[in-house]
Amino acid sequence: MVIIDRSDSRTDRKLKILISLFLIIILSISLFTISSEPLQESNDAPEESPVPVKLLYTMHAPIYIDGDSGFLGPNASTGISWGSGTVSDPYIIDGWDINASLATGIDIRNSDVYFLVRNCYLHGGSSSLCDGIHIFNCTNGMISNNNCSSNYVGIELSLSDDNSIVNNSCFGNTRYGLTLSCSSNNTIRNNVCELNDDGLHLSSQSNYNVIDDNEFPFNNIGIYLEYWAFYNTIQNHVITNCQYGIRLDGNSDNNVIINNTLENSEANIFAWQSRNHIIGNIISGGMRGIYLLGTGGLIDSNLIMNANIGAYLRLSSGVEVKNNTFTNNGLGVFVYESGSVNFAMNNLSGNSVGITINTADSIDITKNELFYNSGYGIEIGLGSLDIQMWNNTFIGNNGAGSTYDPSHVQAYDDGTDNWWNSASGYGNWWSDWRAPDDNWDGIVDIPYNISGSAGAKDYYPQTVPGTPIPEPSILILAGIMMMIFLIVGRTRKRR
């Protein structure tokens, strides 16, 4: 007879129950600890908005300070909260609510001490033509995190160099959100200016300013360099839904417009009588992506899409257009009444027409890619002469297939004395015209016929797209090597 010791089994069950309870308690404590810890910030958290946070402002009368002696330290009449005017301890005007209906909200003049105007709300000056903040003949100022709305001008610098305007909001001012006149070497950064006549306005020798990372939506003009504004850098902006996104007038030369995003303005970038560099911008929508009217300039490495005209050059000369992408526009590029323009290494695809030239001369078009434009890759109109096009790649324009079709020719020429190949004997590559090449010289033996009244031809169409054109010395060397191989081969056969 087998005797079962039930006390041991009961002991085992109790031990298992105790262990289970212990694990449950430990798990509960862990969950409670995790839930009570602060959440870690996500790497995808949105960046801090440049618009100042709404503060509890204190009412104050308009502030007027003239000269260094006008900063009297902490004083109720000057609005100075603290500071001594040094770089490490600037005078600070902070946290005021100022109605500018009778006088400019904060007006500082003729000073070179260090000062900071921050966290103020300046408003109501529009009907009396008063500004929110006006800085005249000053250096070393910092204007930061202010809300300047419904004034004549939000913030103005006049005859003032080496100042900074950062993180301000300028909304619904009658004339300008921000304006600089005869003011140089200033920094304008992270401001939002919306529903003003001009978001930012520069004039009269306002030079060498860095204008960076601002937002200018829904103004008449986003950024306006009206006249005689040189060597300014305009970069990293978002400018949308204006009549002009960025406008440069009246000999405002040698400015750099780089890495901006511009959308849905009538002219996203307009430059008149100017020699400016327009580089690396993303431009979308509107009537004209870039409208250039004047002498000189560089349009380089921009993406221009979904506009009626990607780039419109009128009365322009000495302009270089290179490395850009024009896609899904009405006309990729339109050149009118212009001369001495160089187009090189651009991609023009999916437009109605890639490049249109009318009443122009001395245009050089080389190393461009013209792909699947619904109309012609290049169209030359009446009154155009001395246009040279060579080493370009044409694929599928005007409905062209893999074989030549007279009703789907990829280019059109109504001009006079234009050249569809180089003087050294190299033409373009056409996806519908790649053979024959019986002598293996890389040139199709039969010319490519261009549509239009000019009766133009590409006399030297290439058999390979984008072929690097050898230098004459290389061709001579290749010929000599070929002769050597032939001679050696014949000698071996005789043996």
Beta strands, then each sheet from edge to edge (+ up, - down):
strand 1: 58-59
strand 2: 63-66
strand 3: 80-82
strand 4: 91-94
strand 5: 96-99
strand 6: 106-111
strand 7: 115-118
strand 8: 121-123
strand 9: 133-138
strand 10: 141-144
strand 11: 147-149
strand 12: 153-158
strand 13: 164-166
strand 14: 169-171
strand 15: 176-181
strand 16: 187-189
strand 17: 192-194
strand 18: 198-203
strand 19: 210-212
strand 20: 221-225
strand 21: 233-235
strand 22: 238-240
strand 23: 244-248
strand 24: 256-258
strand 25: 261-263
strand 26: 267-272
strand 27: 277-279
strand 28: 282-284
strand 29: 288-293
strand 30: 298-300
strand 31: 303-305
strand 32: 309-314
strand 33: 317-322
strand 34: 325-327
strand 35: 331-336
strand 36: 339-344
strand 37: 347-349
strand 38: 353-358
strand 39: 361-366
strand 40: 369-371
strand 41: 378-380
strand 42: 385-390
strand 43: 393-395
strand 44: 411-413
strand 45: 429-430
strand 46: 448-449
strand 47: 457-458
sheet 1: 1+ 5+ 8+ 11+ 14+ 17+
sheet 2: 2+ 6+ 9+ 12+ 15+ 18+ 20+ 23+ 26+ 29+ 32+ 35+ 38+ 41+ 44+
sheet 3: 3+ 4- 7- 10- 13- 16- 19- 21- 24- 27- 30- 33- 36- 39- 42-
sheet 4: 22+ 25+ 28+ 31+ 34+ 37+ 40+ 43+ 45+
sheet 5: 46+ 47-
end
